Amino acid sequence: MSRYSPIDERTHQYLLTTSIREPEVARRLREETQQLENAQMQIGPDQGQFMQLLVQVLRARKTLEVGVFTGYSALWVALGLPDDGRIIACDISEEYTAVARRYWKEAGVDQKIDLRLGPALETLDALLKANQAGTFDFAFIDADKTNYENYYERALQLLRAGGLIAIDNTIWSGKVANPKVNDADTVAIRQVNEKLHRDERVTISMLTVGDGLTLAMKR
């Protein structure tokens, strides 16, 4: 059985130069974000392009993002949505999302993104109370790890049958596979991974994209 092996830097650069079509505005946003203190929270261009492909395959029009940071992932997804497509984007940071707003406007996709500042669970619960269950095509979860299960449960309710949830950081630099690592974030990701493995409501695949990206399609 073949298995994933980490690629070396030369192979990684080959992947980037031969497969990534990163828009110039996205490149500049990524490079600006790399100068920030929490730059490690940003996804890579390979993952951004992959998620854009997913929303196009789904013919998505209504999507959800939990955890925006500087808006790089939302930018990729928004560029893949039709003109009437929308993202409801949840975050708590005015500082980081101010960067996002600048680039979304420059890219001409700001009208597609409904940024809602505040605790994401409150935003998701409000959507459910507003009878939005079963109306979303795609959801991306990349926020505080200890709430991953809560975000997943609410996103699953909001998703239509055949819709897709993408959950980031599910490999977590391999720490989830090490029983000696039991900090709160690692335990939370490990638990949601185990939950997804058992969850008959979805069809799943854990991919070695970025730091692990699990896809869950609602049945």
Secondary structure, 3 states (H helix, E strand, C coil): CCCCCCCCHHHHHHHHHHHCCCCHHHHHHHHHHCCCCCHHHCCCHHHHHHHHHHHHHCCCCEEEEECCCCCHHHHHHHHHCCCCCEEEEEECCHHHHHHHHHHHHHHCCHHHEEEEECCHHHHHHHHHHCCCCCCEEEEEECCCHHHHHHHHHHHHHHEEEEEEEEEECCCHHHHHHCCCCCCHHHHHHHHHHHHHHHCCCEEEEEECCCCCEEEEEEC
